[in-house]
Amino acid sequence: MTLSADATDSETFVTDFADAVLTGLSCKAKNIPCRFLYDARGSELFEDITRLDEYYPTRTEIGLLGAHGNEIAKRAGKSCAVVEFGSGSSRKTHILLEHMKSATAYVPIDIDDAVLHEAAARLEQEFPDIPIYPVHADFSQGIELPQEIGDAPRLGFFPGSTIGNFEMDAAADFLASAGRLLGKGSSLLIGADLQKDLDILLPAYDDAAGVTADFTLNLIHRINRELAGNLDVECFAHKVIYNDRVGRIEIYIESLCDQDAEIMGRQFSFDVGDHIHVENSHKYTLPQFRELAREAGWETDQVWSDADELFSLHFLSNP
């Protein structure tokens, strides 16, 4: 049986979105947090991105999960509860649960309520012996796990190198808070993208078909739809740069002209070339990520990476 443990409601998310947009666009360095890219349409577009030839992270991580699933299950132990942060479509979770059929529960946490419950319903049919307890929440905020999972050992699951979206200090804070949430003796399986040549890296975030651009610019459509905005999407463009100093991809929405717009009755001006920062994606070396985990209180038990060293999976323990 699938149970819902909603941590908040849709009105709260709309209010958070409005506050983030109005505040972020009022700053000198305009910005909107990347979590707001994932409304229903954004989630669909991101799934399309993961299937692009240029986008190596998803297929590489899926390959690692399949190749090392038995070892992951052995390290996690029997009768554990799997807790996934930012579960989305739970596409990779299927691979993990195939190797962990003795799991006592699966707890997906996601900001998109519709995607969350659709994925939970699908997995319930595929794994009828594993109770599923969806939590509708922003995993970067304070949350509580469902009481139904009891004192079962816990395996956190954080795939996709979503950790790369955090600033370094915030990444350490998240890992520490995940440790507190999961508890002492828990484990965490986390994906981390690795540093690599720009001829591989840049096309992954600026594909030839323009799917990633549609994903980024969907944020403009969302503002218009949900916040009574009148921004002209044709006057904005998706822009990607690599910041070599800090080792990360940076994604912006760029104004193509001088323009004025209204959002929730407030006026905003954009000069040609103005940028709205919407996402970072940090790329790590293996030693860098081990050190980040250690600073947050985790011990690295095992690391797997592909032959081309594009991507890595880290199995961490919470002593």
N, C-alpha and C positions, 0 to 999 in steps of 0.2 A: 504494500500500500504506500502510495506517495502522500506525504504530509507536507503542508506548507508552514514555514516558520518565518513569516514576513517580518523583517526588522524595521520596515518603514512603509509608507504608502506612496502612491503616485503623486499626490499633491506635494509631499515633501521634496520629491525629486524635481518637480517643476520649479518649486521655490528655489532650490539649490542651483538649478540651471540659470534661472533669471538672475540671481545674485551674482553668480560667476560671470555671466556675460556683461551685465551692467557695470560691475566692478572692474573686470578685466579690460573692457574697451575704454574705460575712463583713465587707465594708467598710461604713462608715457610710453612704456614698453607694453603694447597691447598683447593680451594673452587670454586664452580660454583653456582650462584643464582638459587633458586628452580623454578623460573618462566620458565627457559629453559627446564624443564622436560616436558613441555606441547607443543610438536609439535603434528602433527596429530596422530602419533602412540602413543605418550605419553597420549594424551587425551583419546584415545580408551582404553588404558590399565587402566587409572584411572577410567573410567566408569566401567570396569570389577571389579576393587577393591571395588567400592561402593556396589557391589552386593554380596561380600563375606560374609560368616557367621561371620568371625572374625571382620569384619569392621562394628562396631556398629554406627558410627556417622551419616551416611546417612539415614539409616532406622529410627533412633531415631529422627533426625531432621524432616524427612518427617512426622512422627507420630505427632510431636508437631505442625507442620504447619497445618495438617489436623484437629487436635483437637481444635486449637485455631484460625483458619482462620477467622471466623466471627468476633471475638474480634479484631484481627489485622486490618481487614478492617474498622471496626468502629473507631478504634483509628486513622488510617491513614486518614479517611475522604473521602468524595466523590470527584471525578474529579481530582485525583492526578496523577502525572506522576511517574511511578516506574522506578528507575535507579538501575541496578544491576551491581555490581563490580565483575569482573571475572565470567561471566555468564556461560561459558562452554556450556554444552548441554541444559541448561535452564530447567533441569528436575524438580527441585523444584519450579521453577517459575510458571509452569502450575498450581500447587496446590495453590499458592498465587493468581494468576489471576482468578482462579475459584471463589474465594471469593471477588475479587475486579473488577467485571465486569464493574463498572463505571469509571475505570481508563481511563485517557485521552491519555496516551502514555506509551509505554514500551521502555526503553533504555538499551539494553544489551551492556556491555563493556567487550571485551575479547582480548587476545593477539593472539589467533588462529583464523585467518580470515575464514578458511573453516568451522570450527565448529560453529563459530559465525553466519554465514549466513545460514548454514543448520538449526540451531535451530530457527533462526528468521523466516525462511520460514515456518517451521512446526507450530510455534505459530501463525503466520499470518492466517493459515487455521483454527486453533482451536479457535482463538479469532479475527474474521474479523472486529469487531468494535473497536479494539484497535490499533491505528497506532504504528508501530514498527520502531525504528531508531537505527540500529546497529552502534556501534562505535568500530572500530578496533584499539586497543591501549593497552598499558601496564597501567593498572589503578593505579599503584603505582607512575607513572610519571604525570607531569602536563597535564591535558586534559581539553577540553571544551565540554559542553553539546550541543546537537543540538538546534538551534534557534527555531525549529518547536514546541518545548514543551512550549515555551512562559513563562508565569508567573504562570503556574499551580503549586499548592502545590506539593512537592516532597517527595517521600518515597524512601530512599536508601535501598537496599537489598544486604546483604553480608553474605550469608550462608556458611555452611561447615566448620566453624571455621578456615577459611583461615587467619583470624586475628592472629591465633597462629603461622603462619609462620614468622611473624615479630618479631624482637627483641623488648623488651618492649618499649624503646624510640621510635623506628620506628613505633610501633603499635599506640602509642599516636599521633605521627606526622600524620599517615594516617587518624586516626579518626578526627583530627583537620582539615586536608585538605579536607576530605569528607564533614565536616560541612560547610566549606567555599564554596565548589562546589555546594552543595545542597541548601545552603542559610538559612538565619534566618527563623524560623518557620517550617523548614523541620523536617522529622523524619527519623530514621534509624532502620531497623530490622536486627539484626546481630546474627549469631550463634557463640557460644563459647563452646569449649569442656572443660569438668570438670576433675579435678584430681580424680584418682581412683586407684584401685588395679592393680599391674603390670601384674597379670595373665589375666586381661582383656585388658590392654593397649598394652602390647608388641606384642601379636599376631595380633592386628589390623594393625601393621606396618611391620610384618614379618610372613605372612600367610603360612600355610602348603603347599599350592599348588604353592607357589613361584611367584604369580602374582605381588606382590609388588616389588619383586626382579627384575622381568622383566621390570617393570615400571622404576625403578631406573637405571638399566643398559642400558635401551634404550638411555640414555644420551650418552653413549659411541658410540652406533650405530649412533646417530645423529652427533656427532663430526666427525666420519669417513665419513659419507655421505655428510655433508654440508661444512666441513672445511678441506677436503682432509687429514683426519687423517688415521693412520694405527694402531690404538690401537687394541690389541687382547682382545675381550670381555671375552674370557675364562680365562684370567689372572686377572680378577677383580671380586669382590663379593659385594653384598648388605650387609650392616652392620647397625644394629640398637642398640642404647643404650638409657637408660633413665638417664638423668642428674638430680639427685635428688636436687642438690643445687639450681638450677634455675627452676625446675619443668617443664622439657620439654623432649620430644623425640628428638633425634638427629639421622639423617640418613647420612650415608657415603657410598662412593664407596671405597673399600679396595683393594690395590694391593696384589695379591697372590704370587708375586715373584719379584725379581729384574728384571727390564725391561726398555727398551728405546722405545720411540715412536716419530713419527713426526706428527705435526699438522701445516698446512699451511706453510710448509717449515722450521718450527722451531723444534728443538730437545728438548725433555723432558725426564727426567729420573725418575723412580719410584723405591723405595726400597720396599722389601717385608714388608708388614704391613703399608705402607704409606696410608693415608686417604685423600680422596677428600670429603669435606663437601658439601652436596647438599640440606639439608633441616633441619629446626627446626620445631617442633610443640609444642608450649607452651600449658600447661593445667592450667586452672584457678580454683580458688574458686569463688563463687558468690560475696563475698565482694571485692576480688581483681579486678574482672572485672568492678564492679560498680565504683570503685575508678579510674581505668584506663579511663573509659568513662568520669567521672567527670573532671579529669585533662585535657581532650581534649575538654572540653566545652559542653559536652552532659549531659542531665539529664535522669536518668533511670525512665521511667514511669511504666514499667511492665516487669517481668521476668517469663518465663515458663521453667520448667524442667520436665523430665520424672520421674516416680516413683522410678527408681533405681539411679537417679541423675547422669546419664552418660553424659548428654548434656544439654545445656541451650539456650534459645532464649531470646534476650533482645530487648525491644522496647524503643528506645531512642528518646528524643526530643531536638531540637536545639533552645533554647530560644532567 
